[in-house]
Amino acid sequence: MAYSSHVSTGWESLDAIIDHLRTGDNVVWQVDSIDDYQRVVTPFVNAALARNDRVVYMRFGRHTALVEERPDLAVYHLQTENSFESFSVQVHNIITREGRDVCYVFDSLSDLLHLWATDRMIGDFFFVTCPYLFQLNTIAYFALLRNHHSYKSIARIRETTQVLIDVHNYKGQICVHPIKVEHRYSPTMFFPHIKEKDALAPVINSVEATRLFSHLSRSSTAGAQRHLDYWDRLFMEARTLLESDAGPAERQDMVQQLSRLMLTRNKRMLALIREYFSLEDLLQIKERMIGTGFIGGKSVGMLLARNILAREEGFDWQGVLEHHDSFYIGSDVFYSFIVQNGWWQTFMAHKTGEGYFDRAKELKEKIPHGSFPDEIVERLTLMLEYFGQSPIIVRSSSLLEDAFGSAFAGKYDSFFCVNQGSPEKRYREFEGAMLRVFESTMGEDALAYRRQRGLDRSDEQMALLVQRVSGAYHKSYFFPELAGVGLSRNPFVWKKGMDPGAGMARLVFGLGTRAVNRVENDYPRIVAMDDPLVKPLAGTEDIRRFSQRFVDLLNLEENRLETVSLEGLLEKEVPGRIDLVGVRDTEAAQRLREMGRPEKAHWILTFDPFLSQTPFVTTMRRLLSRLETVYESPVDVEFTVNFAENQAMQVNLVQCRPFQGLDDSVGRRIPETIDRRDTVLRVAGNFMGGAVWRPISRIILVDPEPYVALSMSEKYSVARLVGKLNRLIKDREAQATLLMGPGRWGTHSPAMGVPVSFAEINQVSAIAEISYQSGSLIPDLSFGTHFFHDLIETGIFYLAVYPEDPEVVFNPEWIYALPNQLPALVPEAARFSHVVNVVDTVGTGLVLQSDMVTQVAACYLAPKAG
């Protein structure tokens, strides 16, 4: 571009009216048709090319091309099948590559409505793109079709752009009316101008001006609907269609259109939505939606599962399922939040390879200090008025969450709002919870998860699901009777003869947080649906030791989530169906009598009465089987259980997602004649990962005894060391690694195991949790938890090793006999060589194998062929 600040539009008469264009100008043309826009684009492009300026055409509209392709014109055909983020990133990257002093022509922005269905996002796109173009000293042409957008959207674009010009057709003539021309002025600049031959003459005469504007006002369709966003007008059309005599096919077309704008673009999910959602369903969702965009994977999964069950004949799901009155905060709210707080450039830098983690950290620090626009604040306030002082939970519901192959289990946060206090206080706490969920999108574990699955460049907007907490008031506490996780396939069969297809559940008393997280020094009840009263650990002392002893609940007086001991809760005489979830600990009562101490009730939460005296098992088996059948995939659900006044059991289905299936094929058999000295470990049951046969190239063993002797800070150092060793694994298939250690991997407390994050073990092929009784380090059969989902999705085989079990073989001496490679691999960590053993086993014939027939898994030296 010529470096003069004055640039021609290619139309000499228009140049005279607006005193030429200026470098940095964004020029918005408001037109009646694309033909009118093309009339102003053509001379601009021709003049720019004649000056030897660089001209770029951004092609994305459904309308005819504005300019013909030619060698001296750069044309970019933009991908439009994805959302605001993908489109904006494409444009941003092109502008960055093209650099300074470029002339741009964009297709009509109005064509983006068929992609995003909202004026707000078009305004956001312009708001982030226009300043960047200005910064690079460019000139850019944009168009908007008149009467297609809300007044508010046009006002926002007018405020952002440097030049805004109306183009009308008047009695077969072109009328050009400058509305805004920044930093320029002439006595007739803002009059309408009629084209006469090649010249534009101002309409100054009052008679002609009145006649002109009367004509324009009659031809305009501006009315009450122009006060609404296109999104609202679209749903008004859908409501009108529903109330009309339109046939099923026409309604189904509208369901498909709205589903792609509001529910998902995932083809597998859309196929299910077409079958199980009606137009009425979508309009009901819209009524409870704040903002625009998608409601996110978690919301879709919950609603889809409920609809699947409601449409099943032969069972009264309406009588069993607790109703819900959830609200949905649309995914566009997240993008608008980033845009309007001025962080879009930082967000763009985060989407690059080099800025992926660093700029995310910067955003993570900024997000808690952001603010929402007034209209969103107003809608949130009305929602809170609806809930009153009932406890609610703000749950993440991102676009990719709970999808086929990407559960994002535990990667994003959810927060309870106990919701007590003044309206102002309740709003502050709710907004704080929203911001913390948004902040979790930039968490290191979530970022690593996305990158490992090749999703780091994918759109990942954060929508929110706001649910009423299921439960009841118990004096100053609020919690459900039970909560848990259900899986339609039992991945961890611990007893021969169990049917994996019957499913399993993980039950807790109180809030379900203890079911989905690996909690410290506490154990939920694991239930095999085909044999619900059988426990993985059967001795009385084991049942007492490995049972739930703490309860998560909402403290209404202190307005917070709290963990209390079961004993302490019962001492306050909190009512509840304790007789259904527990049995009296008569041995503990006897010990108190023998010690001469006052007797008090002691309970062990076995859940046996609940499992044997209620229809829970048959109901849950039916629920899981039905959902798996329709999904054509194993599913995982989260639920609560309460009892109505008539004692009828009510199940609240709060979440449903597919999870990656396990390979339960028979596979090859483990040889029966393997020498014990050639066996590193062997377990009966207590493994997860289906049928595997995998050569092992490396073993990393955190030795239980010296680990227990370390200080707290040293244990954390060992966890970080494991992370470094994990990052040295460049190819999980070529360098299959078995990671072994005491207690629970991924625990928060070093007293329970090795406190690694999942990102610090995500490259290994198998992990073993070793029981170390003297250190109270016990594996956790964690299926159903977020940790479990990480293992399944990453394809990490899992074993729980109990050396004290006579059927278990654990032979660490085999490992000790090999050279420890730790000092060579991580020299600065050599001081931990007595704790962390790293041995290379390439060429030894070491394999990890599981036998689904005998339910045995072993790591052993395979006999050489021949």
N, C-alpha and C positions, 0 to 999 in steps of 0.2 A: 504494500500500500504506500502511496506517496505520503511522505511524512508531514504534509501540511495538515493542520487541524481542520481545514475546510475540505469536505469531500462532496462530490456531486451525487444526487439521486439518479442521475441520468435523464432527468426531466428539468430542463432549464427553468421553466416557469415555476415549478415547485421549489427549486433551489432558491429562487428569488423570494418566494413567500416565507420560507422557514430559515432563510439566510444559510443555506447549505446544511449538510450533515456535519457532525464533529466526530473525530476519532474518539471511540469510547461509547458512542450512541448505541442504545438498543431501541429499535424502532418497531412499535406495535401498530399493525394495521387492523382496524375493526371493519370487517367487510360483510356484504350480503352474500357473496358467493366466492368460490375459489377463482373464478374467472377475473373478478375485480382485483384480487390479490396478485394474480399473474400479471395484470396490466402494469402494476408498479414494480414488480420483481424484475421483469425483462429489461427495462432500461437501466435499472440499477446494476444488474449483472453485466450487461454489455459495456456500460461505462467503466466498471471496475476492471474488466478484462482488457479494455482498450488502454487503461493506465498501467497494465501489467501487474495489477494487484492479484494476490492469491485469493481465489473465490472458492468457498466450500459450501456444498449443498447438503443439508441434513434431511435425508429422505426417510420418512416413517409413516406418512399419512396414507389413508385408503383412497384419497382423491388422485386425480391425474397428476403426473409430474409437472412441476412448475417451470423447469428448464430442461432442455434436451441435453443428454450427456455429450460431452465433447472433450478433446484431449487437454484443453487448458482449464478444465473445470474439475475439481475434486468432488466426487459424490460418495457419501457414506450411506449405505442402506442399513438402518438401525434395526436391531432385533426388538420386537415389541411384545413377544409372548409373555414376558415376565413383568414384574411389578415396577413401581416407582424407582426403587433402588437400582435395579439392573439398568433401566433406561438412563437414569441420571448418571450412573457410573460410566456408561458408554460415552455419553456426551461429554462428561468431564474429561475423560481420558483422551478423546479426540481433540478437544480444545487445548489440552496440555501439550499434546504432540505437535499440533499445528503452530502453537506459539503466538507471537505478537503480530499485530498489523495485518489481520486477515479479515476479509469480508465474508459474512455468513448469511445464508438463506435457510430458514427452517420451514418445514411444512406447517400446515395449520395446527396450532396447539389444540384446537377444538376436537381434532381426531383422536386425541388422547383420552377423551371421555369414554370411548368404547373399551379402553383398557382399564382405566382406574375408576370410572363412574363417579368421580367427585371433582368439583371445581377446586376444592381445597388443595388437592395434590398438584393440580396444574399450577395453581398459585405458588405452591412450595417449590415446584420445579423452576418456575421463572425467578422466584426469589433467590435461589441459590446459583442459577446459571447466569443471570443478568450481571451481578457484580463481578463475577469471574471474567466474563467477556469484557466488561468495562476496564478491569484491571490490566488486561492484555491489549488494550488500545485497539480493539476491533470495532467493526460496525456490523450489526446483526439485524436481520429482518424477521419478524414474527407476524402471525396472523391469528385473529380470533373471529369466528363467525358470530355476527350480531344476534342477540337474543338467545344464544345457546348457554350463557353463563349467568350466574347470580350477580346481582349488583355488588355484593361484597367482594366477590372474586375479581371483578373488573376494577373495583376501587383499589384493591391491593396491587394489581398489576400496574395501574396508573401511577400509584405512589412509587413503584420500584423503577419503572422504565424512564428513559430520558425523553423519548418522543412517542406520543400517541396520536394517531390520525384516523379519523373516520372517513370511510369511502362509501358513498351512496350512489344508487342509480336514480336519476331524476329525469323523467320524461325522455328516456333514451340517452341521457347525457350523464357523464361522470361528475360527481360532486365530491370534492376533497375538502374536509373540514379538520384542520389541526385542533386538537384538544389540549395537548401539552407539548411544549417545545422548550426544553430546559436551557437557561442561560442565553436565550435569544428573544428579541422583541422587535416588532414593527407595527405600525398603526393598523394594518389590515391582516396581521398574521392569523388571528383566531376567528376570522370570518369564514363562512363556507365559501368555496370557490367552485364555479361551474366551468367545465372544460368547453372552450369554444375554439374549434380547430385544434391547434397544439398548445394554446395558451389557457391558463387558469385565471378566470376573472372573478374578483370578490363580489359577493352578493351583499351590497351595501344598502341599496334602496329598501326601505321598510316594507313596501308593498310586495316586492319580490321575496324578501326574507320571510315575511309572514306566510306567503303562499308556499314557499319551499318547506318551512318547518311544519306547516300544517300537513303537507303531503307526507313528510317523513314520519310524523307522529301517527298518522293513520295506517301507514304500512308497517309500523312496528308492532310486534306481538308482545311487547313488554307488558307485564301485568303482575298480579299478586304472586304468581309462581316464580318470577324473577328474584323475589326475596329469598327463595329457597335454593339450597345447593342442588345440583343436578342429581345427586344421590337421593335426596328426598323426593324429587320429582319422579325419579324412576320407580321408587316404591309406591308412590301415589298411583302411577300407571298400573303397577301390579295389583294394588288393592281394587282399582276399578275393574281390572280383568277378572279378579276373583268374584266380584259382585255381579258380573255380567253373565250372559248365557254362553260364554266361550266354551268350546269343547275341550276334552282332556288333552288333546295334542297341543293346542295353543297354550294351555296352562303348563304343560310339561316343558314346552320351549322356554317359558318364563322361569320355571324352576331351574333349568340348566343355566340360563343366563345369570340369574341371581346367585346360584351356587358358586359359579366361577368368580364372582366378584366378592362374595362374602364368606364362603366356607373354605374352599380349597381349589388348587389347580391339579392336585394329584389324581391321576387317571383312575387308579384303583379305588380311591375313596369316592370320587365322583360317580363311579358306577354304582356303588352302594347307596349313595345319596339319591340318585335318580329313582332307586327302587323304594327307599324307605322315608323320603321326605316329600311332603306335599307343599303346595304354594302357601297354604295356611301356616304350616310349620315355619317357613322362611319369614313370613310377615310377623309372626309372633317373636321370632328372634330379633328382627329389626326393631320392634317396639321396645325391646330391653337392651338395645345397643347404644353405646355412647361413642360418638365419633364414627368414622367410616373405615373401610378396609375389611380385612379378614378377622374372624373371631378366634382364629388360631387352632392348632391341632388338639389341644387338651379339651377345649370347648366342643369341637366337632366330635371327638371321640366319645365324650360323655353323652351328647345329644343323640348321636347315631346309635349307640348301644341301647339307650332307652327306647328309641323308636323301633329297633329290631325286636326287642322283647315285647313291646306293646302290641305289635302286629302278629305275635305268635298266637295261633289258635289253640284252644284246649288247656290254657292255664291262665289264671287270673293274676297277671302281673300288675294290673292296676291296684289290686288289693294288697300286694306284697311290697311294691316299690314305694318308698317315701317320695312325695312330690318335691320339686325344686322350684325356686324362683330366682334363678341366677341372672346376673347382668354380665354384659360382654363389652369390654373396652377395645374398640377396633384398632387394628395394627397401624393404621395411618396416624393415630395419635402419637405413636412412638416416633415416626419420622418427622412429623410436624414439631414435636418437642425438640428434636435435634436441630431442625432447621431454624426454628424461631428463637432458640437460645444462642444462635450464631456458631454452632459447632459443626456445620456440614463439611467444611474443608478438613477439619480434623478427622471426621468420619470417613471421608474419601481417602485420606492418607492411611487410615487404619485398614482399608480394603486392599492396600498394596502389600506385596510380600515382605518388603523391608519394614513397613510400619505396622504390621499386623498385631504384634504384641505391644510395642512401645506406645503407639498412639491409642490403643485400647486402654492402656493403663491411664493415659491422660484423660480420656473420656470418663473412665470409671471414677476418677477424682472429681470431675465436673458435674456429673449427673445429679448427685444429691443436692446440688445448689441450683438446679434449674427450676423453671416455673412453667405453668400451663396457661394457655389463653383463657380469657374470661368466659367464653362460651363453654369450654370444657369444665372449668371450675363450677359453673352453674349447673351443668348436668350431673356432675359428681355429687354436688350438694343435694340435689333432688333425690338422687339414688340413696344417699345416706339418710335422708328424711324418711324414705320408704322403709328402710331396715330398722329405723328407730335405734334402740339400744341393744338389739340382738347381735350377738357375736357374728362376725363375718371373717372370711379368709380371702386374701388377694393371692391368686394363683397365676403363675406364668402360663401362657398359652401361645407360644411362638408359632410361626408358620411351619417350621420343620419338626416341631415337637410332637411326640406320640404318633409319628408316621411309620409306614412300613420301612424297617431297616434303620430308623434313627429315632429312638425313644427319647433321647436327651434326659434320661432318668436322673434326677438330682442335679442336673447341670445348671438349672435356673432355680431361683429361690421362690418360695411362697411364704406369706406372712399372715399370721392371725392378727386380727384387730378385735380386741375384747370389746371395744366400742362402748365404753362407759365414759360418763362425764358430759360436759357442755357440748353443744353442736360445734363450736369452734375447735375445741380440743379433739373431738372425734374426727373432724375433717383434717386437722393437722396430722394426726396419726395415720389416717387412711392415705393421704397424699404421700407421707413418708414411706409407707409400705409400697406404694406404686413406684416411687423413685428407686427403692432398694431392689425391686424386681427388674426395673430397667437397668440398673447398675450391674446386675448379675449377668447381663448379656455380654459384658466385657470382662468377666471372670476368667482366670487363666485356664481352669479346667474346661469351661465351656468352649473357649477358643481352641484348645488342644483337641477336644472332641470333634469340633467342626473340621479342623484341618486334617485330622487322621482319616475322616470319612470323605475327604474331598469336597467339603461343603463350605470351605472358608471364603469362596467367591460367590456363594449362593445368597439369594435374598433371605434374610432372617429377621423379619420384623417381630417385635414383641407385642402381642395382644395380651389382654388380661381377662381372666375369668374371676368374677366376684361371686362367691357363694355364701349363703347362710350356713353357719356351722351347724352340722347335724348333732343333736344331743338334747340334754335336758338340764334344768337347774337343780343343783344339789346344794342347798344352803348357799354358801358364798362361792361355789364352784359351778362350772359348766363343762360337761363332757358327755359323749355317747356311752351307752352301755358297753359296746364293743366296737372295734374297728379292725380293719385288716386288709390284706392283699390276697387275691385269688389268682391262680394260674390254671389254665385249662389243661396244661401238660405238667406233670410232676417231673422235674428235671433231676431229682435227687432221691432216687429210690433206695432206701436204707434196709429194706427187708425183702428177701427173695419172695417172688410171687406177687408183689405189688404191681398194680396196673398204672403205668405212667399216664395213660390216656384218661384216667379218672380225675386227674387234676389234684391240686393241693391248695392249702390256705395257710396264711401266717396271721395269727390272731393276737390281739392285745386288748387289755382292759383300758378304757379311756380313749384319748385322741389317737389317731392312726399314725402319728409321727414316729412312734416306736416300732411300727410295723415296716415302714419304708426306709428307715435309717438303721444303720448298725449302731446300736446303743451300747454304752459302756457298762459292763458288769451286769447285764440284764438279758433275759432271753424270752422272746415271744413263744407262743405255742405253735408248733409245726403240725399240720394236719394233712394226712394222706386221705383223700376223699373216699377211696375204696375201703379204707380200714381206719376210721377216724380216731379210735381210742388207742391205737398203737402209737407209742412214743419212740423217738430215736434212742433215748436213754431211759431205761425201764426201772432201774433200782430206785427205792424210795428216797435215798439220800441224793441220788442224781436228779430225781424229779424236783426235789426241794431246791437243790442248788441251781439247776438250770431252768428256773421258772421266772416269770415276771415278778419283780419286787418293787418296781417304781411305776408311777402312773403320770402321764402327761395330761394336763387339764388347764382350763382357763380360770384364773383367779379373778373374780368379778370385783372384789374389794380393792385389790392392788392393780387391777387393769392390765394384767400381763399373763403370758404363757408361763406355766410353772410345772416343775417336776416334783412330786411328793412321794414319799414312801407309801406303799400300800398300808403298812402298819399305822403310819401317822394319819392317813386318810380315814381309816376305820375307827381310830380313836376319837375322831370328831363326829362319829355317828352319822356319817354321810350316807343317806339312803341309796340304795342301788340293789340290783339283782345279784348281789355277791354270791348267793346260793347257787346261781346258775353258772357262774364262771369259776368258782373255787370249791375246794373241799377243806374241811377243818383239819388243821395239823394237830392231831391228837398227841403225837410224840412230843411236840413242843410244849403243849399244855401239861403233859405228864412231867416233863423236866422242870417246869415252873413249880409244880406241886412238890416235887422232890426237894427242890431248893428252898421251899418254904416261902416262895414269893407269891404275890397275888395273881390269881389266874386271869388271863384275858384271852379273847378269841384270837387265834392265829389261823391264817388261811393260806393255802397254796393254790395259786391260780393254774389249775389243770385244764379248765374249760370242759371237763368231761360231762358234767350235767347238761351244759348248753348243747354239746354235740349229740348227746343221747336222748334228750327230752324235748328238743325243739325240731322243727322241720328245716333247720339251717342247712344240714348236709345235703339233703335231697334238693332243696331249693337252689343252693349254690352250684351243685353239679349240673342241674338243668340249665341254669343261667350261663355257666361257662361253656357247656356243650353247645348251646344254641348260638352263642356269639362266635365260637370257633367255627361252627358249620357255615355261618353266613360270611364271616371274614375269610374263610378258606385259609386260615392261619391260626396258630395258637394265639391266645390273648391273655392279657394281664389286666386285672381290674382292681380298683381300690374301692372300699365300701365301708359303711358303718352299719351297725345294727342297734335299733331301739325297740322298745315295746310300747304299743299304744295303751290307752286306758283299759281296753278290753283284753290286754295282755297279748294281742296279736303281734307277731314279729314283723317289723318294718325294716327293709333293707334300703339304704340310700346308696345308689350307685353313683359315685363321684368322679370316676375316671375309668376309661377303657382304652387300651392300645394294643396293637399287635406286637408280638415280640418274635425275634428271629428264632426259627425252629431249630431244635437240636437234632443231630444225626443219631436217630435211635435204631438204625439198621444193625443187623447182627454183626457184620464184619468178620474178620478173622479171629480165630480162637487163640487164647494165650496158652503157650505150651505148658504142660503140667510137670515137666521134668527139669525145670530150671533150677540150678543149684542156688541155694540161699546166698552163697558168697557172691554170686553174680547178679544179685537183686539189690537195687538201691532202695526201693520201697515197693510194698504191695499192700493193697487195702481191699476189703470186701465191702462193697457199697461205699457210701460216703464220698462219691465223686460226681462230677457234673461236667457234661460236655459231649455226651453221646459216645458213639463208637469212634475211636481214634487209633491210628497207628502212625507214630511220628518219630523219626530219628532225632535224637537230642544232641545238640552241638556244644552246649554249655550248661553247667549247673551253677547257680548262685545260692549258697546256703548261709543264712544267718543262724549261727549256732545258738540254740536256746540258752544253754547254761551261762556262757560268758556274756550274752546279751542281757540277761536278767541282772547281772552284776554291774552293768554300766550305770553311770549317773543319768539323770533325766536328760540333760543337754547332750550327752554322748549318744543316747538313744535317738534323739532327733537328728544328730549328725549321721548316724547309720542310715536313717531313712533318706536323707539327702544323698548319701553315697549310693544307695540303691537306685535313686533317680539318675545319677550320673552313669551307672552301669547300664541302666535301661536305655539311655540315649546313645550308647555305643552300639546298640543293636540296629543296624541299618536295614536289615532284611529279615523279617520274622520267619519267613519260610526257609531261607538258606541258613540262618543261624538260630534254629529253634532253641529256646532257652527255658529251662525249668528253674523257677524261683521258689525257694523253700525257706520257711522261717517260723518262729514261734507265735502261737496265738493268731490274732486277726490281722491280716493285711488291710491297710486302709483305715485302721482305727484312729480315733482322735487322741487316744490316751496311750502313751508308751507302756503303761502298766498292763495293757490288754493285748499288745502286739507291736507291730512296726508301723508308725504313723506316717505312711506315705500317702500322697494324693494319687488318684488313678493315673494321672499324667506321668507319674514316676514309675509305673509298672506296665504301661500300655503296650510295650513292645515285646514282652515275654510271651511264650507260647503256652505255658502252664504254670500254675502256682499251687503250692502245697502249704496248708496251714497245719503246723505241728503242735499237738497238745504237749504242754510242759507243766505237769501237775504241781511240781514244787514251786513254780513261779506263778501259778494260777493263770497261765496263758492257755486259753481254751479256744479252739476253732469255733466259728459261728456259722451254722448252716443257714446261710444268708439269702437263700432264694426268695425272690419277691422284693428284695431291697433294691435301691438304686445301684449298689455295688454289684449285685447279681446281674442287672441289665448291662452294666459295663462289660462284665465278663462274657456274657452271651453274645453281645453285638461285636465284640472285638475278637471272638473266637478263642478265648483263653480257657484252657481246660483247668478244672479245679479239683483238688483232692483235700479232704480233711484226714489227717494222719494221727491216730491215737496209739502211740508206741506201747502203752500199757495193755492194749488189747492183744491177747495171745494169737489172734488170727492175723495181726498186722505185722508186716516185716518193715523195719526201718533200719538201714545199714549205713550210717554216716561214715563209718570207717573206710568204706569204699571211696568216698569223696576225699577224706583226709589223706589217703595214700597217693593222691595225685598232686602235682605242684600247684600251689596257690598263685594264681595270676594277678591277684589284686595289686601288689606293688608295681607291677609292670603296666597295668591298665590305668590305675589312678595313683600315681606315686605319692601325692600329698595325703592319701588316706592309708598309707602303709601301716600306721599305728593301729588300725582296726583289723589287721590280718588274723588276729586270734579270734575274731568274731565273725568276719565275713570271708567265706571261702568261695573263690571263683575258679572253677576248673573247666578246662576245655576237654571235650569228650569226642571230638571228631576222630573218626577212624577206630573207635573202640567197639562200635556195634551197639551202642546204647540206644534203646528205643523206649518210648512211652506208649503203652497200649491199654485199651479198655475193652472188656468183653461183656457185651450186653446180655448174653445168655446166663453167664455165671455171676454177673454183677461184680466182677473183679477188675481192678485197674492195677497196673504194675509198670515200674520203670526198671528195665533189666537189660543184660547183655544178650542180644539175640544170637542163637546158635548160628554159626557160619554154614552156608549152604554146602552140601557135599560132605 
